[in-house]
Amino acid sequence: MAYFPKKKLILPEGFYLDSSKVPSGRSVNNLLISCGIDFFPNLKLEQAIKNSNFFFVIYAEKQKQIYGFVRVTSDKGLNANLWEFVCETWNKSKTFLFSFT
């Protein structure tokens, strides 16, 4: 069972968080490339996401574009690893896309 703190995730208007539908490898790779991070073969990335314990994707509602992504693997004991943890800036002022309150 995943543990989530009691703090609430705040996203700007027009964005939403999804953890149910596995994103395509291509869309995640596009995000990685736009953030200057190495990309992976699309099919291998999709399989890695499916085999992860869980993942989160931040989408823009109007554009259906991915603006943030992270996947988590764990030994179900004491260790958890965050993979492809990336978030693109969403406006010209280079502000963060999300915050916690």
C-alpha positions in Angstrom: 0.0 0.0 0.0 1.4 3.4 -1.0 1.9 6.0 1.7 0.9 9.6 0.9 1.4 12.5 3.3 -1.6 14.5 4.4 -0.4 17.6 2.5 -2.4 18.5 -0.5 -0.8 18.7 -4.0 -1.6 22.0 -5.6 -1.6 22.2 -9.4 -2.2 25.3 -11.5 -5.6 25.6 -13.1 -5.9 23.6 -16.3 -3.6 20.8 -15.1 -4.5 17.4 -13.5 -2.7 14.4 -12.0 -3.2 10.9 -13.3 -1.9 7.6 -12.0 -4.3 5.1 -13.7 -3.5 5.3 -17.5 0.0 4.3 -18.5 1.3 7.1 -20.8 2.9 6.2 -24.1 6.7 5.9 -24.2 6.8 8.5 -26.9 5.0 11.1 -24.8 7.2 10.5 -21.8 10.3 10.6 -24.0 9.2 13.9 -25.5 9.0 15.3 -22.0 12.5 13.9 -21.1 14.0 15.4 -24.3 12.4 18.8 -23.7 13.9 18.9 -20.2 17.4 17.9 -21.5 17.3 14.3 -20.1 18.4 11.2 -21.9 15.5 9.2 -23.5 14.9 5.5 -23.8 13.4 3.1 -26.4 9.6 3.7 -26.4 8.6 0.1 -25.8 11.1 -0.5 -23.1 10.0 2.7 -21.3 6.3 1.7 -21.5 7.2 -1.8 -20.1 9.2 -0.2 -17.3 6.2 2.0 -16.4 3.9 -1.0 -16.3 6.3 -2.9 -14.1 6.7 0.0 -11.6 4.9 0.0 -8.3 3.2 3.2 -9.2 3.6 6.4 -11.3 2.2 9.9 -11.6 1.7 12.0 -14.7 0.8 15.7 -14.8 -1.3 16.6 -17.9 -2.5 19.9 -19.3 -6.2 19.5 -19.8 -6.5 21.5 -23.1 -3.4 20.3 -24.9 -3.4 16.7 -23.5 0.4 17.2 -23.1 2.5 15.7 -20.4 4.2 18.3 -18.2 5.4 16.1 -15.3 6.2 12.5 -14.7 7.7 10.1 -12.1 7.7 6.4 -11.7 8.5 4.5 -8.5 10.0 1.1 -7.9 10.4 -0.5 -4.5 11.7 -3.6 -2.8 8.5 -3.4 -0.7 10.7 -3.1 2.4 12.7 0.0 3.2 13.8 1.2 -0.2 12.0 3.1 -3.0 13.6 4.6 -6.2 12.3 7.5 -8.2 12.9 7.2 -11.9 12.4 9.7 -14.7 11.4 12.3 -12.2 10.9 15.4 -14.4 8.7 18.5 -14.5 8.6 21.0 -17.3 8.1 24.7 -16.6 4.6 25.7 -17.7 5.0 29.5 -18.2 7.7 32.0 -19.2 8.5 33.0 -15.6 9.9 29.5 -15.1 7.8 28.8 -12.0 7.4 25.3 -10.7 4.3 23.4 -11.9 3.2 22.2 -8.5 3.6 22.8 -4.8 2.4 21.3 -1.5 0.4 23.0 1.2 
